[in-house]
Amino acid sequence: MAGPSSPAAPRDPGLQPERTRLAWRRTTLACAVATSLAARQALRAGTGPVPLLCVALAALAWLGFLGVAARRIRAVSVPRPPALSPRAAVAAAGCTLALVAFGAALTR
């Protein structure tokens, strides 16, 4: 008889994959809000080259995070999803830190 840790045992994922998908979507939405707030701040600060560059780079960082999130959401839809690769984790963290940096640059 196969035990719970046996490879032959069927996997009962429960709601974990759905929670993971929702977490990635929630984080992507938060990044979109941060990018839109950065654009709003740039419009209020004036349309000089530095604010526009910060908004463009923030939008690029958001698109990068969106790509990582979309791949991860697709990956967790299988019964045995692979672990998040170190490359994807670094990309997601880098995009998030870039959003913070560009947003902070706009507040000065």
N, C-alpha and C positions, 0 to 999 in steps of 0.2 A: 504494500500500500504506500502510495506516495505521500510524503509529508508536505507541509506548507512551503518549505524551502527547496523542495525537489524541483528540478527543471521540468519534470513531466506533469506537475500539478498545474491545472488551469489557473489563469490569473483572473482575479476578481478586482478590477481597478476601482470599483466604487465610483465616487464622484471626483477623485483626484485629477484625472485628465481634464474634466470640465473646469475645475477650480484653477488649474494651471492655465488653460486657455483664457479664462476670464481675467486672470492676473496679468497676462501678457497684453490683453486688449485694454485693460484699465491703465496699465503703464504707458501704452502707446497713446491713449487718449490724453493722459497727463502731459506727455511730451508735446502733443499737438497744442494743448492749451498754453504751455510755456512758450512755444514758438509764436503763437498768435499774440500773446501778451508782449513778447519781445518786439513784434512788428508794430503793435500799438504804441509801445514806448518810443520806438524809432520815429514813428510819424509825429508824435508829440515833441520829440527832441529836435526835429528838423530833418530834412532829407540830405544831409551831408554824406560824404563817401564812407565815413566810418560806421555810422548807424546802419546804412544800407548794406555794407559788407557784413556786419554782425548779423543782421536779419537773414541775409542770404546763406551765411554759414550755419546759422541755427536751423534754417529750413533743410539744408543739406544733412545736418546731423539727425534731424527728425526723420528724414527719408531713410537714412542708414539704419536707424533704430527700427523703423517700420519694416524694413527688409529682414532684419534679424528676427523680429517678432513674428512675421508671417511664416518664415521657415520653421520656427519653433512650434507655432500653433499647428502647422501641418505635421510636424514630427510627432507630436503627442497624440495624434489621432489613431495611431496603430496600437495593437495590444501590448507590445513590449517596446516602448519608445527608447531610443538611445539617449544617453546622458547628453547634456548640453556640452558642446565642445568648448575647450578653452579659448579657441579663436572667437567663437560666437559670444562667449561671456565677456571677453576683453572688448569686442566690438560694441556690445550693448552698454558696458560701463563707460567706454570712451565716448560714445554718442551722448550719454547722459551728462558726463562731465563737460563735454563741449557745450551742451545747451546751457549749463550753469555758467560757464565762462563767458559765453557770448551775451547771456542775459545780464551778468554782472558788469560787463563792459558797457552795456547800454545805460546803466544807471549812473554812470559817472558824468 
